[in-house]
Amino acid sequence: MKILRIIARLNIGGPARNAVLLTDALSQSRPGLNLAYNCSSEDSNYETVLVCGEVGSGEGDMMWLAKEKGIEPMVVPELGRELSFINDWRAFWKIYGIICRERPDIVHTHTAKAGTLGRMAGILYRIMDSRLPSGKAAGFRGNDKACGNDREVILIHTFHGHVFHGYFGKVKTWFFVWIEKILSLFTDRIITVSESLKKELVERFRIAPENKFFVIELGFELGGLLKLPIRENSDCVNIGIVGRLVPVKNHRMLLRSVKKLIAHSSWLIGKVKFVIIGDGELRQELENYARGLGIEEIVEFRGWVKDVSEIYRDLDIVVLTSLNEGTPVSIIEAMAAGRPVIATNVGGVADIVEDGKSGYLVESDNEEVFSEKLLDLINNPTKRRMFGEYGRGLVKDRFSKDRLIKDTEGLYNNILDGFPPA
């Protein structure tokens, strides 16, 4: 089975981590190719090619993770974050050329732009492939002809979230919704990373019928985080937020909440510290905003940190203030590290956080309640430990790398073994 995996860019975040982990696990060594593949096992029946664009300025780059695992992605420079008719057109034709050359059984796309361009290229490949003499394409692809399968390429897309809220205005959002609706007609399976995301795409946006969707939750290498000791009492309570400094992450809400917290409990100055981990287009603006609120002495902008364990080792509480999320990686990592969380109740957050058990859920932009929950956990180390232990138990197996691979492999095998099309 040959898989062509396409993602817009390997920037820091869940989609890139999952794309790399799946490429690493579902691959086998093939001599003579100009790509580096890893052997997942001696019995591996998979060959995977990873295609990605370039990371934008200010974004953390995770290409190091691919290199660390011996993966050399095919880089399409035009397949980046920004929308550009010329670059997107070039990226489309380059992806189509890669599909023609690699002749995969499955084209699996991740993230919005890669999902659009990759599936469009896959659709064109289907059309052109169908014009070849019967059996010719399957013969080129490997063992299909010998097995009696003259199948067309399978198209799968994973929604790690969506861009239908918190990113664009109404007109652009409507346009992107309709693009997804059209592409879904040609997509064999649509994967979502949570039940909440699936429900939203099916019921609210009507992207495709429910029977076309398949939920595969994220999976990570959590071993290092699970070994971290749960934080004991400390003289200074460290509260962290991890993510790109972009509008949808809504860091301003956190900064306003900090202002409210200090205004009502000035005695906390010197006893709490807020650490913003990440980088992006809004960094300078957010640093100025913190200074304008007069909280710059207790807020630190740390930038990207490569070592995940290092991020969470010194944190007592982890927060998230996003306007929209699929399944937030930082919350999964925080819970694996045994840290309590406070997060806005958006997207798939409630699928992970059990309110009052592993942390607190707060409505978006409700700084008053957010600051109250912060104060509650700052003042209660026993509750922090209790929430942390409970959260670690929730994510330990549920979001493991092994479970991700098993679920993905099961879907691939089912659909290629004649699982009825949606």
C-alpha positions, 0 to 999 in steps of 0.5 A: 500500500502506497500512501501520499501524505500532504500537509501545508507546512510542518509548523509547530502543532498537532497536524504536523506532529501527527503527519510525521508520526504517521509517515514514520510508522506507516512506512517501509524501506525501498532501495533506489528511491530518493526519499528516506523511509523508516521501517515500522516493522519487518511485516510492514506493508506500507510505503509513505511519501510526505509532501509539505510546504515551507513554514512562514516567518514567525512560525515554529518549524518542526522539520527537525522532527521529520529529520530526526525520524529519518524522513525527507519530505518532498517540499513544495515551496508554494504550498505555504500558509498564505493565500496566493492565486499564483503560488496556489496554482503552481502548488496544485500542478506540482502536487499533481506531478508528484501524484502522477510520479508516485502513483499512490493507492491513497492520497491523505491530506491534512489542513485546509490548503493542503486538503483543497489543492491535494484533493483537487490534484487527486481528482484530476489524477482520477480523471486522467487515470481513467482514460488509460487502458484498463488495468494499466494504472493498477499495474504501475501502482504495484500489486493491485493488478496481481490481486485483481484490483483495478481501483482508482486512488482513494482520497482521504482528508483530515480536519484537525479543526476548521477555518469557518470561525475566527479566521475570515469574514462572512463572505470568505467563510461562505466561500470556503464552506462551499469549496469543502462541500464540493470537495467532499463529493469526491472524498472517500473518507473525511476524518475529524479529530473529535466527535464535536468537530464531526458534529459541527461539520455535519450539522452546522456546516453540512459539509457532507453526510455523517456516514462519510465521516470517521473520528480518529483522535490525535496521538502523540509520543507522551512518554516524557510528559507522563514521567514528569512529577506533578508540581508541589507547592512553590513560592511562585505559581507559573501559569503558561499558554502554548501556541501560535501568536495569531488572532484565533488564539485570542491571547488578549483575553488572557492578558485582560484576565491577568489585569482583572486578577491583579486588580482584585488581588494585588497581593499576587504580584511576585507570587504568580508568573504568566509565561507565553510560549510561542511566536507569530505575527502578533508578538510585538502587538501583544507585548505592547498590549501587556505593557499598556495594561501594566502587567509586563512585570509578571508576563514573560514572552518566551518564544518557541521551546523545542523540548516539550518536557521542558515547556511543562516541567516548570508550569503549575497551570496551563491555560487556553483562550482560543476562539476556535479549536479542533483538538488543542495539543497544548491541553493534551500535553498539559494533562499528560504532564499532570497539569490542571487546565483552564480553557475556553469552551470552544470546538473540541476542548470539551471532548478533552477537559472534564469541567471541575475534574481535570480543569475548568471550562469558561465561555469565550471572552468571559475574562471575569470568570476566567480570572476567578478560575485562575485565582481558585487554582492559584490558591488551592495546590491540593486541587491543582494536584487532584486535577492534574492526576485525574487529567493524566489518567484521561489522556494516557492511553486515549491520545497515545501514538500507538492508538493513533497508528492502529486507528489509521491503519484500520481505516486504510485497510478497511477502505482498500479491502472493499469497505463500502464507499460513503 
